[in-house]
Amino acid sequence: MLFDGNLEQNKIISKTQEADPQDTILKSGTYVFDIAFAEWQGASMGEKVTVKIYGDSVKVIYEGEGNLTNTYKGKVIDKGKIRKHKSGVWIISKKESDKDLFEVGGCTGGPSVIEFKAKKFWLC
């Protein structure tokens, strides 16, 4: 999700990664999530990840057949602490200050966005 001061652009981008007030962290366990591609308005293209949650920690493992570049089946593609960003979306964070970053998710280079209710992990 971008916060760049451009209201119209932010409306378009935020439609793909809106915060859901009912989106709460899942219990510790292993889940299968769709990959939501930001550049395709959240389409999954059939790609899946395994999401392992341990309290407030998370590990995301690629489960596809290698259609993504620079990865392979079984590779950990993200891990960190689950934190609520100031925008209201959940992020996979490396440090506490990530929750106040200007840009997160999608193709921003910031922390990844994860949706627990929709079971989506956002990538670029």
VOMITI-551245 format. One line per field, with one value per atom (N, C-alpha, C, CB): chain; atom name; y, z, x. Coordinates in Angstrom, 3 decimals, m for minus. Glycine has a CB too. Layout:
% residues N
chain	[A  ...] .
atom	[CA  ...] .
py	[Y  ...] .
pz	[Z  ...] .
px	[X  ...] .
END
This chain:
% residues 124
chain	[A  A  A  A  A  A  A  A  A  A  A  A  A  A  A  A  A  A  A  A  A  A  A  A  A  A  A  A  A  A  A  A  A  A  A  A  A  A  A  A  A  A  A  A  A  A  A  A  A  A  A  A  A  A  A  A  A  A  A  A  A  A  A  A  A  A  A  A  A  A  A  A  A  A  A  A  A  A  A  A  A  A  A  A  A  A  A  A  A  A  A  A  A  A  A  A  A  A  A  A  A  A  A  A  A  A  A  A  A  A  A  A  A  A  A  A  A  A  A  A  A  A  A  A  A  A  A  A  A  A  A  A  A  A  A  A  A  A  A  A  A  A  A  A  A  A  A  A  A  A  A  A  A  A  A  A  A  A  A  A  A  A  A  A  A  A  A  A  A  A  A  A  A  A  A  A  A  A  A  A  A  A  A  A  A  A  A  A  A  A  A  A  A  A  A  A  A  A  A  A  A  A  A  A  A  A  A  A  A  A  A  A  A  A  A  A  A  A  A  A  A  A  A  A  A  A  A  A  A  A  A  A  A  A  A  A  A  A  A  A  A  A  A  A  A  A  A  A  A  A  A  A  A  A  A  A  A  A  A  A  A  A  A  A  A  A  A  A  A  A  A  A  A  A  A  A  A  A  A  A  A  A  A  A  A  A  A  A  A  A  A  A  A  A  A  A  A  A  A  A  A  A  A  A  A  A  A  A  A  A  A  A  A  A  A  A  A  A  A  A  A  A  A  A  A  A  A  A  A  A  A  A  A  A  A  A  A  A  A  A  A  A  A  A  A  A  A  A  A  A  A  A  A  A  A  A  A  A  A  A  A  A  A  A  A  A  A  A  A  A  A  A  A  A  A  A  A  A  A  A  A  A  A  A  A  A  A  A  A  A  A  A  A  A  A  A  A  A  A  A  A  A  A  A  A  A  A  A  A  A  A  A  A  A  A  A  A  A  A  A  A  A  A  A  A  A  A  A  A  A  A  A  A  A  A  A  A  A  A  A  A  A  A  A  A  A  A  A  A  A  A  A  A  A  A  A  A  A  A  A  A  A  A  A  A  A  A  A  A  A  A  A  A  A  A  A  A  A  A  A  A  A  A  A  A  A  A  A  A  A  A  A  A  A  A  A] .
atom	[N  CA  C  CB  N  CA  C  CB  N  CA  C  CB  N  CA  C  CB  N  CA  C  CB  N  CA  C  CB  N  CA  C  CB  N  CA  C  CB  N  CA  C  CB  N  CA  C  CB  N  CA  C  CB  N  CA  C  CB  N  CA  C  CB  N  CA  C  CB  N  CA  C  CB  N  CA  C  CB  N  CA  C  CB  N  CA  C  CB  N  CA  C  CB  N  CA  C  CB  N  CA  C  CB  N  CA  C  CB  N  CA  C  CB  N  CA  C  CB  N  CA  C  CB  N  CA  C  CB  N  CA  C  CB  N  CA  C  CB  N  CA  C  CB  N  CA  C  CB  N  CA  C  CB  N  CA  C  CB  N  CA  C  CB  N  CA  C  CB  N  CA  C  CB  N  CA  C  CB  N  CA  C  CB  N  CA  C  CB  N  CA  C  CB  N  CA  C  CB  N  CA  C  CB  N  CA  C  CB  N  CA  C  CB  N  CA  C  CB  N  CA  C  CB  N  CA  C  CB  N  CA  C  CB  N  CA  C  CB  N  CA  C  CB  N  CA  C  CB  N  CA  C  CB  N  CA  C  CB  N  CA  C  CB  N  CA  C  CB  N  CA  C  CB  N  CA  C  CB  N  CA  C  CB  N  CA  C  CB  N  CA  C  CB  N  CA  C  CB  N  CA  C  CB  N  CA  C  CB  N  CA  C  CB  N  CA  C  CB  N  CA  C  CB  N  CA  C  CB  N  CA  C  CB  N  CA  C  CB  N  CA  C  CB  N  CA  C  CB  N  CA  C  CB  N  CA  C  CB  N  CA  C  CB  N  CA  C  CB  N  CA  C  CB  N  CA  C  CB  N  CA  C  CB  N  CA  C  CB  N  CA  C  CB  N  CA  C  CB  N  CA  C  CB  N  CA  C  CB  N  CA  C  CB  N  CA  C  CB  N  CA  C  CB  N  CA  C  CB  N  CA  C  CB  N  CA  C  CB  N  CA  C  CB  N  CA  C  CB  N  CA  C  CB  N  CA  C  CB  N  CA  C  CB  N  CA  C  CB  N  CA  C  CB  N  CA  C  CB  N  CA  C  CB  N  CA  C  CB  N  CA  C  CB  N  CA  C  CB  N  CA  C  CB  N  CA  C  CB  N  CA  C  CB  N  CA  C  CB  N  CA  C  CB  N  CA  C  CB  N  CA  C  CB  N  CA  C  CB  N  CA  C  CB  N  CA  C  CB  N  CA  C  CB  N  CA  C  CB  N  CA  C  CB  N  CA  C  CB  N  CA  C  CB  N  CA  C  CB  N  CA  C  CB  N  CA  C  CB  N  CA  C  CB  N  CA  C  CB  N  CA  C  CB  N  CA  C  CB  N  CA  C  CB  N  CA  C  CB] .
py	[m1.169  0.000  1.224  0.002  2.146  3.362  4.506  3.742  5.335  6.573  7.662  6.500  8.135  9.058  10.451  8.511  10.720  12.034  12.167  13.051  11.230  11.268  10.540  10.635  11.298  10.726  9.790  11.828  10.173  9.328  8.016  10.070  8.086  6.866  5.986  7.201  6.580  5.795  5.093  6.676  5.713  5.068  3.810  6.039  3.888  2.735  1.623  3.144  1.958  0.961  0.368  1.578  1.188  0.689  m0.270  1.840  m0.226  m1.180  m2.605  m0.843  m2.792  m4.136  m4.617  m4.184  m3.703  m4.095  m3.325  m3.864  m3.273  m2.555  m3.297  m2.346  m2.535  m3.132  m3.589  m2.127  m4.798  m5.348  m5.369  m6.794  m4.649  m4.602  m5.972  m3.670  m6.947  m8.290  m9.211  m8.893  m8.675  m9.455  m9.552  m8.822  m10.696  m10.885  m12.006  m11.199  m11.971  m12.987  m14.355  m12.680  m15.327  m16.696  m17.329  m17.529  m18.385  m19.131  m19.741  m20.234  m20.034  m20.710  m21.978  m21.033  m22.195  m23.366  m23.169  m23.670  m24.094  m24.071  m23.922  m25.354  m22.993  m22.658  m22.551  m21.333  m22.675  m22.449  m21.150  m23.655  m20.222  m18.923  m18.806  m17.761  m17.987  m17.599  m16.483  m17.153  m16.436  m15.269  m14.265  m15.643  m13.054  m11.969  m11.056  m11.177  m10.914  m10.096  m8.669  m10.682  m7.730  m6.329  m5.764  m5.490  m6.130  m5.582  m6.175  m5.823  m7.204  m7.816  m7.631  m9.320  m6.546  m6.186  m7.304  m5.823  m8.080  m9.106  m10.489  m8.699  m10.664  m11.990  m12.937  m11.919  m14.209  m15.157  m15.934  m16.121  m16.029  m16.783  m18.241  m16.133  m18.721  m20.096  m20.390  m20.976  m19.398  m19.603  m19.684  m18.466  m20.569  m20.805  m20.704  m22.186  m20.392  m20.422  m21.124  m18.975  m21.723  m22.238  m21.156  m23.607  m20.825  m19.806  m20.506  m18.680  m20.426  m21.025  m19.897  m21.895  m19.942  m18.904  m19.503  m18.315  m18.783  m19.163  m17.931  m19.689  m17.778  m16.572  m15.357  m16.392  m14.441  m13.240  m13.334  m12.005  m14.537  m14.744  m15.522  m15.496  m15.284  m15.939  m16.279  m15.046  m17.384  m17.801  m18.154  m19.034  m17.649  m17.879  m18.708  m16.524  m19.876  m20.825  m21.007  m22.195  m20.847  m21.002  m22.466  m20.472  m22.728  m24.107  m24.399  m24.402  m23.465  m23.659  m24.539  m22.341  m24.611  m25.440  m24.649  m26.112  m23.475  m22.714  m21.706  m23.631  m21.296  m20.300  m18.891  m20.323  m18.662  m17.371  m17.342  m17.111  m16.168  m16.057  m15.963  m14.831  m16.414  m16.330  m17.078  m14.893  m18.123  m18.931  m20.364  m18.343  m21.230  m22.632  m23.202  m23.435  m24.328  m24.978  m25.271  m26.279  m24.852  m25.078  m23.929  m26.299  m22.915  m21.777  m20.845  m21.000  m20.396  m19.386  m18.050  m19.343  m17.447  m16.191  m14.971  m16.212  m15.186  m14.080  m14.659  m13.140  m13.913  m14.299  m13.070  m15.451  m13.079  m11.965  m11.945  m10.651  m10.788  m10.580  m10.041  m9.611  m10.449  m9.927  m8.637  m10.979  m7.547  m6.248  m5.552  m5.353  m4.717  m3.913  m2.606  m3.653  m2.344  m1.096  0.033  m1.203  1.262  2.423  2.560  3.694  1.959  1.986  1.005  1.676  0.077  m0.918  m2.300  m0.458  m2.447  m3.767  m4.476  m3.652  m5.808  m6.600  m6.700  m8.007  m6.602  m6.711  m7.750  m5.345  m8.255  m9.125  m8.225  m10.361  m8.013  m6.957  m7.504  m6.033  m6.783  m7.129  m6.318  m6.887  m5.120  m4.281  m3.480  m3.325  m3.107  m2.390  m1.155  m1.981  m0.420  0.828  0.622  1.575  m0.624  m0.899  m0.509  m2.375  m0.580  m0.276  1.193  m0.652  2.046  3.470  3.894  4.294  2.931  3.262  3.929  2.002  4.731  5.438  4.474  6.536  3.459  2.507  1.081  2.698  0.261  m1.172  m1.936  m1.490  m3.191  m4.091  m3.822  m4.037  m4.667  m4.513  m4.462  m3.274  m3.446  m3.295  m2.159  m3.045  m1.874  m0.730  m1.021  m0.261  m2.292  m2.639  m2.658  m1.672  m2.277  m2.306  m3.683  m1.239  m3.816  m5.110  m5.629  m4.986  m6.952  m7.586  m7.438  m9.061  m7.359  m7.327  m8.747  m6.351  m9.122  m10.437  m10.260  m11.372  m10.935  m10.880  m12.244  m10.469  m12.282  m13.550  m14.026  m13.424  m13.137  m13.533  m14.053  m12.356  m13.330  m13.710  m14.758  m12.486  m15.017  m15.932  m15.575  m17.384  m14.317  m13.804  m13.271  m12.699  m13.581  m13.029  m12.215  m14.164  m10.917  m10.004  m9.943  m8.616  m10.060  m9.929  m8.969  m11.301  m8.589  m7.747  m8.636  m6.653] .
pz	[0.000  0.000  0.000  1.213  m0.891  m0.997  m0.245  m2.453  0.336  0.952  0.425  2.528  m0.776  m1.422  m1.615  m2.738  m1.033  m1.171  m2.376  m1.247  m3.310  m4.489  m4.168  m5.724  m3.823  m3.338  m4.357  m2.980  m5.619  m6.628  m6.810  m7.961  m6.886  m7.028  m5.800  m7.244  m4.613  m3.397  m3.353  m2.180  m3.864  m3.906  m4.763  m4.451  m5.904  m6.796  m6.139  m8.137  m5.598  m4.972  m3.735  m4.607  m2.914  m1.666  m1.902  m0.804  m3.056  m3.346  m3.378  m4.681  m3.735  m3.791  m2.438  m4.800  m1.500  m0.209  0.927  m0.187  0.931  1.985  3.303  1.602  4.389  5.721  5.996  6.812  6.494  6.868  8.389  6.261  8.992  10.453  11.096  10.889  10.348  10.883  10.621  10.291  10.017  9.698  10.944  8.513  11.600  12.816  12.599  14.030  13.359  13.261  13.551  14.244  12.732  12.945  14.097  11.659  14.659  15.721  15.182  16.299  16.079  15.685  14.928  16.918  13.818  12.991  11.594  12.947  10.717  9.332  8.424  8.981  7.473  6.595  5.159  7.040  4.203  2.795  2.380  1.896  1.828  1.374  m0.129  2.132  m0.770  m2.157  m2.170  m2.862  m3.219  m3.454  m4.219  m4.251  m3.716  m4.387  m5.016  m3.387  m6.320  m7.011  m7.139  m8.393  m6.544  m6.528  m7.934  m5.735  m8.826  m10.172  m10.999  m10.873  m10.482  m11.144  m10.303  m11.399  m9.533  m8.700  m7.742  m9.580  m7.297  m6.299  m6.850  m5.462  m8.173  m8.759  m8.277  m10.314  m8.043  m7.504  m8.576  m6.589  m9.768  m10.859  m10.447  m11.278  m9.428  m8.973  m8.062  m10.133  m7.741  m6.893  m5.418  m7.107  m4.677  m3.258  m2.408  m3.067  m1.143  m0.148  1.101  0.189  1.844  3.166  4.157  3.467  5.062  6.078  7.433  6.036  8.107  9.429  10.451  9.521  11.362  12.385  13.742  12.394  14.471  15.820  16.690  15.867  17.305  18.096  17.196  19.216  17.396  16.552  15.481  17.416  15.273  14.228  13.073  14.790  11.870  10.694  9.724  10.012  9.019  7.962  6.750  8.419  5.572  4.334  3.399  3.661  2.976  2.168  0.819  2.905  m0.255  m1.605  m1.869  m2.670  m2.380  m2.627  m4.081  m1.820  m4.972  m6.391  m7.086  m7.085  m8.357  m9.183  m9.811  m10.260  m9.262  m9.774  m10.837  m10.308  m10.940  m11.932  m11.553  m12.118  m10.295  m9.867  m10.149  m8.357  m10.488  m10.724  m9.396  m11.608  m9.395  m8.228  m7.007  m7.861  m7.198  m6.064  m6.530  m5.428  m5.581  m5.881  m4.798  m5.985  m5.072  m4.123  m2.827  m4.721  m1.712  m0.396  0.119  m0.437  m0.705  m0.279  0.631  m1.505  1.715  2.592  1.865  4.011  1.524  0.773  1.656  m0.330  2.896  3.852  5.244  3.516  6.222  7.618  8.480  8.028  9.643  10.566  11.586  9.806  12.197  13.182  12.490  14.298  12.979  12.476  13.247  12.633  12.481  13.106  12.314  13.181  12.987  12.346  11.893  13.314  10.582  10.027  10.383  8.491  10.366  10.711  9.792  10.653  8.612  7.678  8.072  6.270  8.985  9.420  8.834  9.077  7.856  7.286  8.115  5.803  8.072  8.734  7.825  9.100  8.417  7.662  8.307  7.577  7.513  8.016  8.176  7.043  9.416  9.765  10.308  10.774  10.016  10.559  11.824  9.496  11.949  13.126  13.483  12.871  14.726  15.275  14.459  16.714  14.008  13.290  11.920  13.119  11.422  10.131  10.131  9.779  11.276  11.325  11.041  12.682  11.061  10.784  9.440  11.897  8.628  7.325  6.415  6.654  5.504  4.544  3.519  3.843  3.084  2.076  2.578  0.797  2.345  2.643  1.553  4.042  1.394  0.504  m0.971  0.811  m1.743  m3.196  m3.752  m3.597  m4.533  m5.210  m4.604  m6.704  m3.329  m2.691  m2.195  m1.551  m2.003  m1.399  0.119  m1.848  0.669  2.119  2.558  2.542  3.833  4.348  3.575  5.828  3.509  2.817  3.612  2.567  2.885  3.488  3.487  2.723  4.591  4.702  5.215  5.644  4.572  4.978  5.526  3.784  6.794  7.433  7.076  8.933  7.065  6.757  5.324  6.970  4.358  2.957  2.594  2.086  3.508  3.292  2.011  3.226  2.023  0.905  1.419  0.142  0.679  0.921  m0.318  1.202  m0.131  m1.260  m1.720  m0.887  m3.032  m3.672  m4.846  m4.138  m5.346  m6.545  m7.749  m6.421] .
px	[0.850  0.000  0.890  m0.964  0.618  1.410  0.761  1.606  1.562  1.113  2.022  1.139  1.739  2.656  2.083  3.066  0.933  0.343  m0.566  1.412  m0.544  m1.397  m2.692  m0.689  m3.736  m4.983  m5.619  m5.952  m5.690  m6.324  m5.565  m6.412  m4.244  m3.450  m3.623  m1.959  m3.631  m3.788  m5.131  m3.629  m6.200  m7.513  m7.454  m8.582  m6.788  m6.685  m5.871  m6.046  m4.723  m3.855  m4.508  m2.508  m5.144  m5.702  m6.856  m6.161  m7.503  m8.581  m8.055  m9.256  m6.784  m6.226  m5.715  m5.110  m5.493  m4.938  m5.608  m3.422  m6.931  m7.640  m7.548  m9.100  m7.500  m7.539  m8.960  m7.052  m9.110  m10.415  m10.475  m10.640  m11.426  m11.476  m11.689  m12.574  m12.185  m12.391  m11.207  m13.639  m10.147  m8.961  m8.087  m8.176  m8.119  m7.328  m6.320  m8.242  m5.248  m4.194  m4.792  m3.022  m4.435  m4.886  m4.113  m4.719  m4.679  m3.999  m2.714  m4.920  m1.790  m0.558  m0.909  0.323  m0.223  m0.487  0.039  m1.970  m0.313  0.129  m1.088  0.929  m1.009  m2.129  m1.628  m2.810  m2.550  m2.239  m2.920  m2.706  m2.129  m2.619  m2.393  m1.913  m3.220  m2.981  m1.953  m4.299  m1.156  m0.313  m1.170  1.011  m1.255  m1.971  m0.926  m2.902  m0.966  0.012  m0.503  0.331  0.217  m0.207  m0.349  0.784  0.566  0.517  m0.629  1.838  m1.291  m2.455  m3.714  m2.207  m3.785  m4.937  m5.341  m6.117  m4.370  m4.615  m4.896  m5.736  m4.838  m5.052  m3.960  m5.070  m4.320  m3.343  m2.598  m4.027  m3.143  m2.528  m2.303  m1.192  m3.031  m2.929  m1.753  m2.855  m0.953  0.226  m0.172  1.247  0.492  0.191  1.454  m0.463  1.239  2.307  1.776  2.814  2.692  2.369  2.763  3.102  1.859  2.095  2.125  0.993  3.263  3.417  3.434  4.722  2.477  2.331  2.683  0.879  3.527  3.932  3.742  5.425  2.579  2.304  2.289  3.347  3.261  3.315  4.403  3.553  4.937  5.942  5.319  7.184  5.855  5.313  6.443  4.257  6.259  7.186  6.321  8.102  6.713  5.970  6.849  5.545  6.332  7.097  6.400  7.250  7.144  6.592  6.261  7.584  5.047  4.608  4.313  3.391  4.623  4.328  5.335  4.264  5.180  6.049  7.183  5.246  7.482  8.613  8.269  9.612  7.009  6.616  7.065  5.116  7.333  7.868  9.360  7.583  9.860  11.297  12.037  11.614  13.259  14.153  13.640  14.368  12.862  12.421  12.191  11.129  11.906  11.658  10.759  12.987  10.140  9.246  9.997  8.661  9.416  10.011  10.858  10.841  11.096  11.918  11.122  12.443  11.749  11.158  11.273  11.872  10.123  10.170  9.944  9.139  9.505  9.406  9.263  8.207  9.750  9.567  9.783  10.541  9.176  9.323  8.199  9.363  8.028  6.970  5.725  7.437  4.579  3.318  3.029  2.145  2.889  2.595  1.500  3.873  0.745  m0.298  0.327  m1.504  0.290  0.792  m0.167  0.973  0.321  m0.507  m1.717  0.326  m1.672  m2.805  m3.902  m2.329  m3.576  m4.549  m4.337  m5.907  m3.417  m3.153  m2.084  m2.707  m2.106  m1.083  0.133  m1.617  1.326  2.566  3.477  3.274  4.409  5.472  6.685  5.766  7.053  7.989  9.301  7.366  10.355  11.678  11.986  12.775  11.372  11.627  10.375  12.825  10.277  9.114  8.752  9.386  9.746  9.495  8.843  10.789  8.811  8.172  6.698  8.311  6.054  4.618  4.317  4.057  5.339  5.151  5.752  5.767  6.190  6.767  5.739  7.319  6.234  5.396  4.815  6.196  5.602  5.174  5.320  5.968  4.297  4.366  3.635  3.757  4.008  3.295  3.479  1.878  2.816  2.841  4.244  2.102  4.509  5.800  6.619  5.590  6.416  7.058  8.464  6.224  8.797  10.072  9.999  11.135  8.856  8.642  8.177  7.614  7.823  7.348  6.138  6.994  6.020  4.904  3.615  5.201  2.507  1.179  0.639  0.216  m0.027  m0.641  m2.067  0.186  m3.005  m4.410  m4.799  m5.337  m5.165  m5.493  m6.895  m5.362  m7.869  m9.238  m9.356  m10.189  m8.775  m8.836  m7.782  m8.664  m6.847  m5.729  m4.972  m6.232  m4.454  m3.659  m2.333  m4.424  m1.277  0.057  0.388  1.148  0.657  0.849  2.299  0.379  2.487  3.789  3.688  4.316  4.838  4.896  5.149  6.003] .
END
